[in-house]
Amino acid sequence: MSDVHHRSATVNGHRIFYREAGPAGAPVVLLLHGFPTSSRMFRRLVPALADRYHVVAPDHLGFGHSATPGTDEFTYTFDALTNITQGLLDQLGIDQFAMYVQDYGAPIGWRLALRRPTAVTAIISQNGNAYDEGFVPDFWSAVWAYAENPGPATEPGVRGALSLDAIRWQYLTGVAEPDLVDPDIWLLDHAGVVRPGNDEIQLALFRDYATNPPLYPAVQEYFRTSQVPLLAIWGDGDEIFGPDGAKAFATDLPDAEIHLIEGGHFLLESAFDTASRYIRGFLGRTTAATTS
């Protein structure tokens, strides 16, 4: 397997950590992680792709090894996180890329695509919505209530998502063999969100999540206009973004490749071999690769 470099760059005054591997001249694959994790979720996928692609996986600001300025220093919104991601790509001289988006990575990826449609060569969405279909009400009702009316009556419903039990639930729900999932991963994620001040960062992003669905009509128009190659690989037991979120891509991208795989929200933890075969096959069909 290829060596993986662990690097950082200063973007708009903030330190951004990223994992990077693969030949410098190869087509770029950008990996965008979700809540509450970091580029750590791609720790196996980065080297698995780096024999043929230049892989870059950043930690969003406030997550993982990136800087975590407090909410009094930085306004945490998905627009702002997109600005940081775009700034990193510009620093690295990346002007075209395929992207893998999951959970929070999806609204960041959609914004990147809307800003520079010709930059995105292909999309892999793993439990990352671009349609109203797929939102599981039992999970999202608390988020919508908090976004609409933040305060002591609604905050407990979302603050609970920062607990160790809730993070473990994200990893294990829908997984047929829970013992395939390394428990270190949810312990590390929980350690991240309980750092001093990080809870306020996460609450700010919960409030801002309501800005994402109104963006969907523009994203769907981008799909229809561009017919960008898209692979949706979805944990069919995810109780955050259900399988209807995957199926909906076919509405505007009739050639989309859609695969529902036994698993949950973090599919790479329990079905890595299956998912990585689909990913490598899709990239091989849609992206000219360079062999290291």
Disulfide bonds with the S-S distance in Angstrom:
none
